[in-house]
Amino acid sequence: MISYGPFWNTLKNSSETTYTLINHHHISSATIDKLRKNKPMNTTTLSDLCRILNCQLQDIAQYIPSDDDQAL
């Protein structure tokens, strides 16, 4: 599963907040909800977050093996 736990640490250490992401950078509240619930999101959104937070992808998301992963 993809975890967005690193996103919350990166956000906490930045000058941004969920408020500024939504109101100044036009990140939707639905996207914030997806981040909270570790739901899938597209790479364009991840790229936007990296640009806004001036960070790398690993500062936003990480893969954690899970028994709930789809079988290959």
Distance bins in CASP14 RR format, pairs under 12 A and 6 or more apart:
PFRMAT RR
TARGET T0000
AUTHOR 0000-0000-0000
RMODE 2
METHOD distances of the structure
MODEL  1
1 37 0 0 0 0 0 1 0 0 0 0 0
1 38 1 0 0 1 0 0 0 0 0 0 0
1 39 0 0 0 0 0 1 0 0 0 0 0
1 40 0 0 0 0 1 0 0 0 0 0 0
1 61 0 0 0 0 0 1 0 0 0 0 0
1 62 0 0 0 0 1 0 0 0 0 0 0
1 63 1 0 0 1 0 0 0 0 0 0 0
1 64 1 0 1 0 0 0 0 0 0 0 0
1 65 1 0 0 1 0 0 0 0 0 0 0
1 66 1 0 1 0 0 0 0 0 0 0 0
1 67 0 0 0 0 1 0 0 0 0 0 0
1 68 1 0 0 1 0 0 0 0 0 0 0
1 69 1 0 0 1 0 0 0 0 0 0 0
1 70 0 0 0 0 0 1 0 0 0 0 0
2 34 0 0 0 0 0 1 0 0 0 0 0
2 35 0 0 0 0 0 1 0 0 0 0 0
2 37 0 0 0 0 0 1 0 0 0 0 0
2 38 1 0 0 1 0 0 0 0 0 0 0
2 39 0 0 0 0 1 0 0 0 0 0 0
2 40 1 0 0 1 0 0 0 0 0 0 0
2 41 0 0 0 0 1 0 0 0 0 0 0
2 43 0 0 0 0 0 1 0 0 0 0 0
2 46 0 0 0 0 1 0 0 0 0 0 0
2 57 0 0 0 0 0 1 0 0 0 0 0
2 58 0 0 0 0 0 1 0 0 0 0 0
2 60 0 0 0 0 1 0 0 0 0 0 0
2 61 1 0 1 0 0 0 0 0 0 0 0
2 62 1 0 0 1 0 0 0 0 0 0 0
2 63 1 0 1 0 0 0 0 0 0 0 0
2 64 1 0 0 1 0 0 0 0 0 0 0
2 65 0 0 0 0 0 1 0 0 0 0 0
2 66 0 0 0 0 1 0 0 0 0 0 0
2 68 0 0 0 0 0 1 0 0 0 0 0
2 69 0 0 0 0 0 1 0 0 0 0 0
3 9 0 0 0 0 0 1 0 0 0 0 0
3 35 0 0 0 0 0 1 0 0 0 0 0
3 36 0 0 0 0 0 1 0 0 0 0 0
3 37 0 0 0 0 0 1 0 0 0 0 0
3 38 1 0 1 0 0 0 0 0 0 0 0
3 39 0 0 0 0 0 1 0 0 0 0 0
3 58 0 0 0 0 0 1 0 0 0 0 0
3 60 0 0 0 0 0 1 0 0 0 0 0
3 61 1 0 0 1 0 0 0 0 0 0 0
3 62 1 0 1 0 0 0 0 0 0 0 0
3 63 1 0 0 1 0 0 0 0 0 0 0
3 64 1 0 1 0 0 0 0 0 0 0 0
3 65 0 0 0 0 0 1 0 0 0 0 0
3 66 0 0 0 0 1 0 0 0 0 0 0
4 10 0 0 0 0 1 0 0 0 0 0 0
4 11 0 0 0 0 1 0 0 0 0 0 0
4 31 0 0 0 0 0 1 0 0 0 0 0
4 32 0 0 0 0 0 1 0 0 0 0 0
4 33 0 0 0 0 0 1 0 0 0 0 0
4 34 1 0 0 1 0 0 0 0 0 0 0
4 35 1 0 1 0 0 0 0 0 0 0 0
4 36 1 0 0 1 0 0 0 0 0 0 0
4 37 0 0 0 0 1 0 0 0 0 0 0
4 38 1 0 1 0 0 0 0 0 0 0 0
4 39 0 0 0 0 1 0 0 0 0 0 0
4 40 0 0 0 0 0 1 0 0 0 0 0
4 41 0 0 0 0 1 0 0 0 0 0 0
4 45 0 0 0 0 0 1 0 0 0 0 0
4 46 0 0 0 0 1 0 0 0 0 0 0
4 49 0 0 0 0 1 0 0 0 0 0 0
4 57 0 0 0 0 0 1 0 0 0 0 0
4 58 0 0 0 0 0 1 0 0 0 0 0
4 59 0 0 0 0 0 1 0 0 0 0 0
4 60 1 0 0 1 0 0 0 0 0 0 0
4 61 1 0 1 0 0 0 0 0 0 0 0
4 62 0 0 0 0 1 0 0 0 0 0 0
4 63 0 0 0 0 0 1 0 0 0 0 0
4 64 0 0 0 0 0 1 0 0 0 0 0
5 11 0 0 0 0 1 0 0 0 0 0 0
5 12 0 0 0 0 0 1 0 0 0 0 0
5 35 0 0 0 0 1 0 0 0 0 0 0
5 36 0 0 0 0 1 0 0 0 0 0 0
5 37 0 0 0 0 0 1 0 0 0 0 0
5 38 1 0 0 1 0 0 0 0 0 0 0
5 58 0 0 0 0 0 1 0 0 0 0 0
5 59 0 0 0 0 0 1 0 0 0 0 0
5 60 0 0 0 0 1 0 0 0 0 0 0
5 61 1 0 0 1 0 0 0 0 0 0 0
5 62 1 0 0 1 0 0 0 0 0 0 0
5 63 0 0 0 0 0 1 0 0 0 0 0
5 64 0 0 0 0 1 0 0 0 0 0 0
6 12 0 0 0 0 0 1 0 0 0 0 0
6 13 0 0 0 0 0 1 0 0 0 0 0
6 35 0 0 0 0 0 1 0 0 0 0 0
6 38 0 0 0 0 0 1 0 0 0 0 0
6 46 0 0 0 0 0 1 0 0 0 0 0
6 49 0 0 0 0 0 1 0 0 0 0 0
6 50 0 0 0 0 0 1 0 0 0 0 0
6 53 0 0 0 0 0 1 0 0 0 0 0
6 55 0 0 0 0 1 0 0 0 0 0 0
6 56 0 0 0 0 1 0 0 0 0 0 0
6 57 0 0 0 0 1 0 0 0 0 0 0
6 58 1 0 0 1 0 0 0 0 0 0 0
6 59 1 0 1 0 0 0 0 0 0 0 0
6 60 1 0 1 0 0 0 0 0 0 0 0
6 61 1 0 0 1 0 0 0 0 0 0 0
6 62 1 0 1 0 0 0 0 0 0 0 0
6 63 0 0 0 0 0 1 0 0 0 0 0
6 64 0 0 0 0 0 1 0 0 0 0 0
7 13 0 0 0 0 0 1 0 0 0 0 0
7 14 0 0 0 0 0 1 0 0 0 0 0
7 16 0 0 0 0 0 1 0 0 0 0 0
7 18 0 0 0 0 0 1 0 0 0 0 0
7 21 0 0 0 0 0 1 0 0 0 0 0
7 27 0 0 0 0 0 1 0 0 0 0 0
7 31 0 0 0 0 0 1 0 0 0 0 0
7 32 0 0 0 0 1 0 0 0 0 0 0
7 34 0 0 0 0 0 1 0 0 0 0 0
7 35 1 0 1 0 0 0 0 0 0 0 0
7 36 0 0 0 0 1 0 0 0 0 0 0
7 38 0 0 0 0 1 0 0 0 0 0 0
7 41 0 0 0 0 0 1 0 0 0 0 0
7 45 0 0 0 0 0 1 0 0 0 0 0
7 46 0 0 0 0 1 0 0 0 0 0 0
7 49 1 0 0 1 0 0 0 0 0 0 0
7 50 0 0 0 0 0 1 0 0 0 0 0
7 52 0 0 0 0 0 1 0 0 0 0 0
7 53 0 0 0 0 1 0 0 0 0 0 0
7 55 0 0 0 0 1 0 0 0 0 0 0
7 56 0 0 0 0 0 1 0 0 0 0 0
7 57 0 0 0 0 0 1 0 0 0 0 0
7 58 0 0 0 0 0 1 0 0 0 0 0
7 59 1 0 0 1 0 0 0 0 0 0 0
7 60 1 0 1 0 0 0 0 0 0 0 0
7 61 1 0 0 1 0 0 0 0 0 0 0
7 62 0 0 0 0 1 0 0 0 0 0 0
8 14 0 0 0 0 0 1 0 0 0 0 0
8 16 0 0 0 0 0 1 0 0 0 0 0
8 17 0 0 0 0 0 1 0 0 0 0 0
8 18 0 0 0 0 1 0 0 0 0 0 0
8 21 0 0 0 0 0 1 0 0 0 0 0
8 32 0 0 0 0 0 1 0 0 0 0 0
8 35 1 0 0 1 0 0 0 0 0 0 0
8 36 0 0 0 0 1 0 0 0 0 0 0
8 38 0 0 0 0 0 1 0 0 0 0 0
8 49 0 0 0 0 0 1 0 0 0 0 0
8 53 0 0 0 0 0 1 0 0 0 0 0
8 59 0 0 0 0 0 1 0 0 0 0 0
8 60 0 0 0 0 1 0 0 0 0 0 0
8 61 0 0 0 0 0 1 0 0 0 0 0
8 62 0 0 0 0 0 1 0 0 0 0 0
9 53 0 0 0 0 0 1 0 0 0 0 0
9 55 0 0 0 0 0 1 0 0 0 0 0
9 58 0 0 0 0 0 1 0 0 0 0 0
9 59 1 0 0 1 0 0 0 0 0 0 0
9 60 0 0 0 0 1 0 0 0 0 0 0
9 61 0 0 0 0 0 1 0 0 0 0 0
9 62 0 0 0 0 0 1 0 0 0 0 0
10 16 0 0 0 0 1 0 0 0 0 0 0
10 21 0 0 0 0 0 1 0 0 0 0 0
10 35 0 0 0 0 0 1 0 0 0 0 0
10 49 0 0 0 0 1 0 0 0 0 0 0
10 50 0 0 0 0 1 0 0 0 0 0 0
10 52 0 0 0 0 0 1 0 0 0 0 0
10 53 1 0 1 0 0 0 0 0 0 0 0
10 54 0 0 0 0 1 0 0 0 0 0 0
10 55 1 0 1 0 0 0 0 0 0 0 0
10 56 0 0 0 0 1 0 0 0 0 0 0
10 57 0 0 0 0 0 1 0 0 0 0 0
10 58 0 0 0 0 1 0 0 0 0 0 0
10 59 1 0 1 0 0 0 0 0 0 0 0
10 60 1 0 0 1 0 0 0 0 0 0 0
10 61 0 0 0 0 0 1 0 0 0 0 0
10 62 0 0 0 0 0 1 0 0 0 0 0
11 17 1 0 0 1 0 0 0 0 0 0 0
11 18 1 0 0 1 0 0 0 0 0 0 0
11 19 0 0 0 0 0 1 0 0 0 0 0
11 20 0 0 0 0 1 0 0 0 0 0 0
11 21 1 0 0 1 0 0 0 0 0 0 0
11 25 0 0 0 0 0 1 0 0 0 0 0
11 27 0 0 0 0 0 1 0 0 0 0 0
11 32 0 0 0 0 1 0 0 0 0 0 0
11 35 0 0 0 0 1 0 0 0 0 0 0
11 36 0 0 0 0 0 1 0 0 0 0 0
11 49 0 0 0 0 1 0 0 0 0 0 0
11 52 0 0 0 0 1 0 0 0 0 0 0
11 53 1 0 0 1 0 0 0 0 0 0 0
11 54 0 0 0 0 0 1 0 0 0 0 0
11 55 0 0 0 0 1 0 0 0 0 0 0
11 59 0 0 0 0 1 0 0 0 0 0 0
11 60 0 0 0 0 1 0 0 0 0 0 0
12 18 0 0 0 0 0 1 0 0 0 0 0
12 53 0 0 0 0 0 1 0 0 0 0 0
12 59 0 0 0 0 0 1 0 0 0 0 0
13 53 0 0 0 0 1 0 0 0 0 0 0
13 54 0 0 0 0 0 1 0 0 0 0 0
13 55 0 0 0 0 1 0 0 0 0 0 0
13 59 0 0 0 0 1 0 0 0 0 0 0
14 20 0 0 0 0 1 0 0 0 0 0 0
14 21 0 0 0 0 1 0 0 0 0 0 0
14 25 0 0 0 0 0 1 0 0 0 0 0
14 49 0 0 0 0 0 1 0 0 0 0 0
14 50 0 0 0 0 0 1 0 0 0 0 0
14 52 0 0 0 0 1 0 0 0 0 0 0
14 53 1 0 1 0 0 0 0 0 0 0 0
14 54 1 0 0 1 0 0 0 0 0 0 0
14 55 1 0 0 1 0 0 0 0 0 0 0
14 59 0 0 0 0 1 0 0 0 0 0 0
14 60 0 0 0 0 0 1 0 0 0 0 0
15 21 0 0 0 0 0 1 0 0 0 0 0
15 24 0 0 0 0 0 1 0 0 0 0 0
15 52 0 0 0 0 0 1 0 0 0 0 0
15 53 0 0 0 0 1 0 0 0 0 0 0
15 54 0 0 0 0 1 0 0 0 0 0 0
16 22 0 0 0 0 0 1 0 0 0 0 0
16 23 0 0 0 0 0 1 0 0 0 0 0
16 24 0 0 0 0 1 0 0 0 0 0 0
16 25 1 0 0 1 0 0 0 0 0 0 0
16 27 0 0 0 0 1 0 0 0 0 0 0
16 32 0 0 0 0 0 1 0 0 0 0 0
16 49 0 0 0 0 1 0 0 0 0 0 0
16 51 0 0 0 0 0 1 0 0 0 0 0
16 52 1 0 0 1 0 0 0 0 0 0 0
16 53 1 0 0 1 0 0 0 0 0 0 0
16 54 0 0 0 0 1 0 0 0 0 0 0
16 55 0 0 0 0 0 1 0 0 0 0 0
17 23 0 0 0 0 1 0 0 0 0 0 0
17 24 0 0 0 0 1 0 0 0 0 0 0
17 25 0 0 0 0 0 1 0 0 0 0 0
17 27 0 0 0 0 0 1 0 0 0 0 0
17 32 0 0 0 0 0 1 0 0 0 0 0
17 52 0 0 0 0 0 1 0 0 0 0 0
17 53 0 0 0 0 0 1 0 0 0 0 0
18 24 0 0 0 0 0 1 0 0 0 0 0
18 25 0 0 0 0 0 1 0 0 0 0 0
18 27 0 0 0 0 1 0 0 0 0 0 0
18 28 0 0 0 0 0 1 0 0 0 0 0
18 29 0 0 0 0 1 0 0 0 0 0 0
18 31 0 0 0 0 1 0 0 0 0 0 0
18 32 1 0 1 0 0 0 0 0 0 0 0
18 33 0 0 0 0 0 1 0 0 0 0 0
18 35 0 0 0 0 1 0 0 0 0 0 0
18 36 0 0 0 0 1 0 0 0 0 0 0
18 49 0 0 0 0 0 1 0 0 0 0 0
18 52 0 0 0 0 0 1 0 0 0 0 0
19 25 0 0 0 0 0 1 0 0 0 0 0
19 27 0 0 0 0 0 1 0 0 0 0 0
19 29 0 0 0 0 0 1 0 0 0 0 0
19 32 0 0 0 0 1 0 0 0 0 0 0
20 26 0 0 0 0 0 1 0 0 0 0 0
20 27 0 0 0 0 1 0 0 0 0 0 0
20 32 0 0 0 0 0 1 0 0 0 0 0
20 52 0 0 0 0 1 0 0 0 0 0 0
20 53 0 0 0 0 0 1 0 0 0 0 0
21 27 1 0 1 0 0 0 0 0 0 0 0
21 28 0 0 0 0 1 0 0 0 0 0 0
21 29 0 0 0 0 1 0 0 0 0 0 0
21 31 0 0 0 0 1 0 0 0 0 0 0
21 32 1 0 0 1 0 0 0 0 0 0 0
21 35 0 0 0 0 1 0 0 0 0 0 0
21 45 0 0 0 0 0 1 0 0 0 0 0
21 48 0 0 0 0 1 0 0 0 0 0 0
21 49 1 0 0 1 0 0 0 0 0 0 0
21 51 0 0 0 0 0 1 0 0 0 0 0
21 52 1 0 0 1 0 0 0 0 0 0 0
21 53 0 0 0 0 1 0 0 0 0 0 0
22 28 1 0 0 1 0 0 0 0 0 0 0
22 29 1 0 1 0 0 0 0 0 0 0 0
22 30 0 0 0 0 0 1 0 0 0 0 0
22 31 0 0 0 0 1 0 0 0 0 0 0
22 32 1 0 0 1 0 0 0 0 0 0 0
22 33 0 0 0 0 0 1 0 0 0 0 0
22 35 0 0 0 0 0 1 0 0 0 0 0
22 52 0 0 0 0 0 1 0 0 0 0 0
23 29 0 0 0 0 0 1 0 0 0 0 0
23 32 0 0 0 0 0 1 0 0 0 0 0
24 52 0 0 0 0 1 0 0 0 0 0 0
25 31 0 0 0 0 0 1 0 0 0 0 0
25 32 0 0 0 0 0 1 0 0 0 0 0
25 45 0 0 0 0 0 1 0 0 0 0 0
25 48 1 0 0 1 0 0 0 0 0 0 0
25 49 0 0 0 0 1 0 0 0 0 0 0
25 51 0 0 0 0 1 0 0 0 0 0 0
25 52 1 0 1 0 0 0 0 0 0 0 0
25 53 0 0 0 0 1 0 0 0 0 0 0
26 32 0 0 0 0 0 1 0 0 0 0 0
26 45 0 0 0 0 0 1 0 0 0 0 0
26 48 0 0 0 0 1 0 0 0 0 0 0
26 49 0 0 0 0 0 1 0 0 0 0 0
26 52 0 0 0 0 0 1 0 0 0 0 0
27 33 0 0 0 0 0 1 0 0 0 0 0
27 34 0 0 0 0 0 1 0 0 0 0 0
27 35 0 0 0 0 1 0 0 0 0 0 0
27 41 0 0 0 0 0 1 0 0 0 0 0
27 44 0 0 0 0 0 1 0 0 0 0 0
27 45 1 0 0 1 0 0 0 0 0 0 0
27 46 0 0 0 0 0 1 0 0 0 0 0
27 47 0 0 0 0 0 1 0 0 0 0 0
27 48 1 0 0 1 0 0 0 0 0 0 0
27 49 1 0 0 1 0 0 0 0 0 0 0
27 51 0 0 0 0 0 1 0 0 0 0 0
27 52 1 0 0 1 0 0 0 0 0 0 0
27 53 0 0 0 0 0 1 0 0 0 0 0
28 34 0 0 0 0 1 0 0 0 0 0 0
28 35 0 0 0 0 0 1 0 0 0 0 0
28 41 0 0 0 0 0 1 0 0 0 0 0
28 45 0 0 0 0 1 0 0 0 0 0 0
28 48 0 0 0 0 0 1 0 0 0 0 0
28 49 0 0 0 0 0 1 0 0 0 0 0
29 35 0 0 0 0 0 1 0 0 0 0 0
29 36 0 0 0 0 0 1 0 0 0 0 0
30 36 0 0 0 0 0 1 0 0 0 0 0
30 37 0 0 0 0 0 1 0 0 0 0 0
30 39 0 0 0 0 1 0 0 0 0 0 0
30 41 0 0 0 0 1 0 0 0 0 0 0
30 45 0 0 0 0 0 1 0 0 0 0 0
31 37 0 0 0 0 0 1 0 0 0 0 0
31 39 0 0 0 0 1 0 0 0 0 0 0
31 40 0 0 0 0 0 1 0 0 0 0 0
31 41 1 0 0 1 0 0 0 0 0 0 0
31 42 0 0 0 0 1 0 0 0 0 0 0
31 44 0 0 0 0 0 1 0 0 0 0 0
31 45 1 0 1 0 0 0 0 0 0 0 0
31 46 0 0 0 0 1 0 0 0 0 0 0
31 48 0 0 0 0 1 0 0 0 0 0 0
31 49 0 0 0 0 1 0 0 0 0 0 0
31 52 0 0 0 0 0 1 0 0 0 0 0
31 60 0 0 0 0 0 1 0 0 0 0 0
32 39 0 0 0 0 0 1 0 0 0 0 0
32 41 0 0 0 0 0 1 0 0 0 0 0
32 45 0 0 0 0 0 1 0 0 0 0 0
32 49 0 0 0 0 0 1 0 0 0 0 0
33 39 1 0 0 1 0 0 0 0 0 0 0
33 41 0 0 0 0 0 1 0 0 0 0 0
34 40 1 0 0 1 0 0 0 0 0 0 0
34 41 1 0 1 0 0 0 0 0 0 0 0
34 42 0 0 0 0 0 1 0 0 0 0 0
34 45 0 0 0 0 1 0 0 0 0 0 0
34 46 0 0 0 0 0 1 0 0 0 0 0
34 49 0 0 0 0 0 1 0 0 0 0 0
34 60 0 0 0 0 0 1 0 0 0 0 0
34 61 0 0 0 0 0 1 0 0 0 0 0
35 41 1 0 0 1 0 0 0 0 0 0 0
35 45 0 0 0 0 1 0 0 0 0 0 0
35 46 0 0 0 0 0 1 0 0 0 0 0
35 49 0 0 0 0 1 0 0 0 0 0 0
35 53 0 0 0 0 0 1 0 0 0 0 0
35 60 0 0 0 0 1 0 0 0 0 0 0
35 61 0 0 0 0 1 0 0 0 0 0 0
38 60 0 0 0 0 0 1 0 0 0 0 0
38 61 0 0 0 0 1 0 0 0 0 0 0
38 62 0 0 0 0 0 1 0 0 0 0 0
38 63 0 0 0 0 0 1 0 0 0 0 0
38 64 0 0 0 0 1 0 0 0 0 0 0
38 66 0 0 0 0 0 1 0 0 0 0 0
38 68 0 0 0 0 0 1 0 0 0 0 0
39 45 0 0 0 0 0 1 0 0 0 0 0
39 61 0 0 0 0 0 1 0 0 0 0 0
40 46 0 0 0 0 0 1 0 0 0 0 0
40 61 0 0 0 0 0 1 0 0 0 0 0
40 70 0 0 0 0 0 1 0 0 0 0 0
41 47 0 0 0 0 0 1 0 0 0 0 0
41 48 0 0 0 0 0 1 0 0 0 0 0
41 49 0 0 0 0 1 0 0 0 0 0 0
41 60 0 0 0 0 0 1 0 0 0 0 0
41 61 0 0 0 0 1 0 0 0 0 0 0
42 48 0 0 0 0 1 0 0 0 0 0 0
42 49 0 0 0 0 0 1 0 0 0 0 0
43 49 0 0 0 0 0 1 0 0 0 0 0
43 50 0 0 0 0 0 1 0 0 0 0 0
43 57 0 0 0 0 1 0 0 0 0 0 0
43 60 0 0 0 0 0 1 0 0 0 0 0
43 61 0 0 0 0 0 1 0 0 0 0 0
44 50 0 0 0 0 0 1 0 0 0 0 0
44 51 0 0 0 0 0 1 0 0 0 0 0
45 51 0 0 0 0 0 1 0 0 0 0 0
45 52 0 0 0 0 0 1 0 0 0 0 0
45 57 0 0 0 0 0 1 0 0 0 0 0
45 60 0 0 0 0 1 0 0 0 0 0 0
45 61 0 0 0 0 0 1 0 0 0 0 0
46 52 0 0 0 0 0 1 0 0 0 0 0
46 53 0 0 0 0 0 1 0 0 0 0 0
46 55 0 0 0 0 0 1 0 0 0 0 0
46 56 0 0 0 0 0 1 0 0 0 0 0
46 57 1 0 0 1 0 0 0 0 0 0 0
46 58 0 0 0 0 0 1 0 0 0 0 0
46 59 0 0 0 0 0 1 0 0 0 0 0
46 60 1 0 0 1 0 0 0 0 0 0 0
46 61 1 0 0 1 0 0 0 0 0 0 0
47 53 0 0 0 0 0 1 0 0 0 0 0
47 55 0 0 0 0 0 1 0 0 0 0 0
47 56 0 0 0 0 0 1 0 0 0 0 0
47 57 0 0 0 0 1 0 0 0 0 0 0
47 60 0 0 0 0 1 0 0 0 0 0 0
47 61 0 0 0 0 0 1 0 0 0 0 0
48 55 0 0 0 0 0 1 0 0 0 0 0
48 57 0 0 0 0 0 1 0 0 0 0 0
48 60 0 0 0 0 0 1 0 0 0 0 0
49 55 1 0 0 1 0 0 0 0 0 0 0
49 56 0 0 0 0 0 1 0 0 0 0 0
49 57 0 0 0 0 1 0 0 0 0 0 0
49 59 0 0 0 0 1 0 0 0 0 0 0
49 60 1 0 1 0 0 0 0 0 0 0 0
49 61 0 0 0 0 1 0 0 0 0 0 0
50 56 1 0 0 1 0 0 0 0 0 0 0
50 57 1 0 0 1 0 0 0 0 0 0 0
50 58 0 0 0 0 1 0 0 0 0 0 0
50 59 1 0 0 1 0 0 0 0 0 0 0
50 60 1 0 0 1 0 0 0 0 0 0 0
50 61 0 0 0 0 1 0 0 0 0 0 0
51 57 0 0 0 0 0 1 0 0 0 0 0
51 59 0 0 0 0 0 1 0 0 0 0 0
51 60 0 0 0 0 0 1 0 0 0 0 0
52 59 0 0 0 0 0 1 0 0 0 0 0
52 60 0 0 0 0 0 1 0 0 0 0 0
53 59 1 0 0 1 0 0 0 0 0 0 0
53 60 1 0 0 1 0 0 0 0 0 0 0
54 60 0 0 0 0 0 1 0 0 0 0 0
55 61 0 0 0 0 0 1 0 0 0 0 0
56 62 0 0 0 0 0 1 0 0 0 0 0
57 63 0 0 0 0 0 1 0 0 0 0 0
63 69 0 0 0 0 1 0 0 0 0 0 0
END
